[in-house]
Amino acid sequence: MCYNSNMKNYSSRKGFTLAEVLITIGIIGVVAALTIPTLIKNYQEKVMVSKVKQAHSQLMNAIQLYVAKNNCQNMLCLFDTKKTSDEVAAELATVIRKAQVCTSADASKKYCKFYEFKSNTPYIVDGVYASGDGMTTAGRIYLPNGMIFGIKQQSACPRTVVSIIRDENGYEIDRIEKVTVTCAIVYVDINNTQGPNQFGADVHRYDVKLTGKIEPYQKDLLNNALLYNKIEYTPYNIGDPAE
């Protein structure tokens, strides 16, 4: 009987050595460390894009439904300068199923408290990162899906406003007056008070114009999500010194 010693050596080897297993696990760990953060970021971006699209659709549909139900010529019958932010929010909420409203009298309620918004890129005031805007208590509409519409109704339109001019370090260098035809502002926050609470990410602003039309304040930021499925913003913390 012919017996091959190579076959004996092959058959006696039943698995990988400990060193081989450790090397394989190490390689898998390195690959995972490199790819998982990217996968998580991509997933989070897809979720945010989906919610921005949903919020945009809900806002536009709600306004159109209100206009149709009230036989209005345009949306200025809702965003009327004779109304307060609370009144506009209450009226718009009537066409949003199960919506709840925070009014100026609800400031002490936990879910109605003011919180800040960050600019898409760092906004600097006197050398530190600051907030130029926020979600007020008055005129706040909570949707059943956790989104928020914030109404800021103006009492005059057109009106004169003062714009502050700042240098690169955020220090005031001038003020100019200009006339605006924005009659109301609608803030949309897709994830309630969760972060990043930043324009171009989970927060978008719409301006209601004297023409009776509503326009995104920063159209390119909204189009990133609506048209290109992208969310782009610069993370930073309010209160930190500007770099």
FIGU-478196 format. One line per 5 residues: number of its first residue (from 1); their letters; for each residue x negated, z negated, y of C-alpha. Coordinates in steps of 0.001 Angstrom, whole numbers, padded with zeros to 6 digits, always signed. Each point is the difference from the previous one (the first is absolute). Layout:
<atoms>
NUM = a = X/Z/Y  ...;
</atoms>
This chain:
<atoms>
1 = mcyns = +000000/+000000/+000000  -001361/+001070/+003354  +000141/-002660/+002725  -000598/+000713/+003705  -001561/-002901/+001935;
6 = nmkny = +001307/+001445/+003298  +003538/-000343/-001301  -000704/-003623/-000829  -001188/-000713/+003533  +003014/+001785/+001518;
11 = ssrkg = +002577/-001750/-002149  -001478/-003418/+000613  +000480/+000363/+003786  +003571/-001194/+000578  +000248/-000161/+003838;
16 = ftlae = -001693/-000192/+003390  -002722/-002482/+000726  +000586/-002766/+002560  -002322/+001741/+002435  +001969/+003242/-000268;
21 = vliti = +003299/-001824/+000601  -001388/-001809/+003048  -001370/+003224/+001443  +003373/+001728/-000480  +001881/-002888/+001618;
26 = giigv = -002438/+000053/+002896  +000540/+003712/+000560  +003782/-000446/-000114  -000262/-002863/+002480  -002038/+002053/+002448;
31 = vaalt = +002415/+002941/-000217  +002975/-002334/+000470  -001614/-001680/+003015  -000514/+003401/+001600  +003410/+001512/-000761;
36 = iptli = +002564/-002825/-000003  -000200/-000769/+003773  +000567/+003692/+000744  +002926/+000163/-002423  +001572/-003098/+001560;
41 = knyqe = -000477/+001365/+003518  +001542/+003342/-000969  +002964/-001754/-001610  +000558/-002207/+003055  -000149/+003043/+002249;
46 = kvmvs = +002601/+001820/-002121  +002323/-002996/+000150  -000399/-000257/+003774  +000560/+003738/+000502  +003172/-000182/-002084;
51 = kvkqa = +001321/-002923/+002055  -000809/+001686/+003329  +001983/+003050/-001106  +002870/-002182/-001152  +000078/-001991/+003256;
56 = hsqlm = -000120/+003168/+002106  +002911/+001460/-001921  +002056/-003196/+000211  -000516/-000344/+003744  +000921/+003594/+000786;
61 = naiql = +003010/-000060/-002333  +001266/-003270/+001489  -000218/+001310/+003567  +001677/+003284/-000928  +002763/-001851/-001831;
66 = yvakn = +000644/-002252/+002992  +000158/+003002/+002343  +002419/+001802/-002326  +002273/-003021/-000575  +000258/-000671/+003726;
71 = ncqnm = +000433/+003641/+001027  -003019/-000192/+002302  -001651/+002925/+001720  -003414/-001409/-000935  -001653/-003278/-000942;
76 = lclfd = +000003/-001333/+003580  +003480/-001346/-000721  -001789/-002450/-002287  -003154/-000467/+002045  +001882/-000681/+003222;
81 = tkkts = -001882/-001649/+002873  +003063/-002199/+000597  -000522/-001631/-003407  -002506/-002620/-001086  -002372/+000386/-002935;
86 = devaa = +002200/-002411/-001962  +003112/+002080/+000661  -001656/+003273/-001017  -001351/-001559/-003196  +003387/-001467/-000881;
91 = elatv = +001719/+003358/+000485  -002590/+001948/-001982  +000174/-002570/-002807  +003682/+000823/-000503  -000965/+003300/-001628;
96 = irkaq = -002781/-001475/-002175  +001337/-001571/-003162  -000739/-003729/-000326  -002261/-000034/+003063  -000601/-003311/+001778;
101 = vctsa = -000809/-000471/+003685  -002248/-002435/+001866  +001011/-000596/+003605  -001778/-001671/+002895  +001766/-003234/-000972;
106 = daskk = -001686/-000031/-003429  -003612/-000502/+001092  -000256/-003298/-001888  +000936/+001571/-003328  -002980/+000622/-002251;
111 = yckfy = +000884/+003616/-000817  +000694/+000795/+003665  -003255/-001204/+001547  -002177/+002303/+002087  -003038/+001560/-001675;
116 = efksn = -002717/+002265/+001358  -000767/+003647/-000619  -003502/+001449/-000005  -000868/+003373/+001454  -001022/+002770/-002375;
121 = tpyiv = -003574/-000396/+001221  -001371/-003192/+001586  +001671/-000966/+003265  -002420/-002032/+002116  +000915/-002426/+002784;
126 = dgvya = -002764/-001947/+001764  -002506/+000575/-002794  +002136/-000964/-003012  +002331/+001857/-002338  +003533/-000511/+001262;
131 = sgdgm = +003603/+000950/-000638  +001835/+002194/+002438  +003438/-000357/-001534  +002097/-001823/-002565  +003334/-000482/-001738;
136 = ttagr = +002210/-002123/+002228  +002925/-002130/-001126  +002574/+001803/+002110  +001439/+003191/-001444  -001532/-000380/-003461;
141 = iylpn = +001816/+001578/-002958  -000855/-001026/-003561  +000746/+002587/-002657  +000802/-000970/-003612  -003212/+001710/-001186;
146 = gmifg = -002138/-002323/+002150  -000658/+002448/+002837  +000543/-000909/+003649  +001260/+002023/+002947  -000827/-001576/+003358;
151 = ikqqs = +001972/+001117/+003062  -001382/-000300/+003522  +002680/+001246/+002374  -000974/+000705/+003604  +002329/-000956/+002855;
156 = acprt = -000840/+003074/+002065  -000913/+003578/-000841  -001937/+001638/+001561  -002029/-002884/+001382  -003424/-000735/+001500;
161 = vvsii = -002554/-001791/-002160  -003510/-001279/+000654  -002774/+001198/-002302  -003253/-001992/-000276  -003233/+001971/-000190;
166 = rdeng = -002791/-001744/-001934  -003688/+000710/-000559  -001633/+000293/-003439  -000244/-003801/-000228  +003657/-000528/+000796;
171 = yeidr = -000402/-001288/+003536  +002562/+001113/+002566  -001357/+002480/+002519  +003152/+001451/+001530  +003783/+000152/-000053;
176 = iekvt = +002185/+003026/+000551  +003737/+000438/+000384  +001843/+002731/-001807  +003582/+000996/-000731  +001142/-000092/-003627;
181 = vtcai = +003110/+001530/-001548  -000162/-002156/-003132  +003363/-001786/-000069  -000568/-002033/-003146  -002643/-000668/-002630;
186 = vyvdi = +000566/-000391/-003736  -002683/-001638/-002122  +000024/+000549/-003751  -001862/-002389/-002292  +000160/+001122/-003620;
191 = nntqg = -001087/-003275/-001628  +001319/-002789/+002203  -002667/-002463/+001182  -002491/+000981/-002719  -003246/+001561/+001183;
196 = pnqfg = -001604/+001878/+001422  +002749/+000085/+002698  -001817/+002928/+001541  +001149/+003203/+001651  -000559/+003044/-002162;
201 = advhr = +000073/-002128/-003147  +003106/-002124/-000599  +001261/+000135/+003604  +001221/+002968/+002033  +001593/+000297/+003432;
206 = ydvkl = +002741/+002373/+001154  +000980/+000662/+003622  +003568/+000840/+001008  -000198/+002449/+002885  +002312/+000669/+002935;
211 = tgkie = +000740/+003371/-001641  +001820/-001832/-002792  -002690/+000708/-002561  -002230/-002350/-001959  -003711/+000742/-000370;
216 = pyqkd = -002892/-001730/-001783  -002272/-001644/+002571  -003077/+001111/-001952  +001152/+003107/-001824  -003317/+000623/-001731;
221 = llnna = +000071/-003442/-001656  +003513/+000529/-001330  -000796/+003538/-001155  -002928/-001351/-002006  +002570/-001578/-002289;
226 = llynk = +002940/+002388/+000292  -001928/+003262/-000314  -003398/-000794/-001473  +000695/-003095/-002153  -002788/-001932/+001712;
231 = ieytp = -000323/-003397/+001617  -002904/-000318/+002424  -000852/-003061/+002086  -002976/-002193/+000886  +000239/-003556/-001404;
236 = ynigd = -000954/-002817/+002382  +001008/-003575/+000778  +001685/-001032/+003236  -002145/-002531/+001852  -003358/+001126/-001376;
241 = pae = -002653/+000998/+002560  -000185/+003753/+000488  -003055/+001524/-001650;
</atoms>
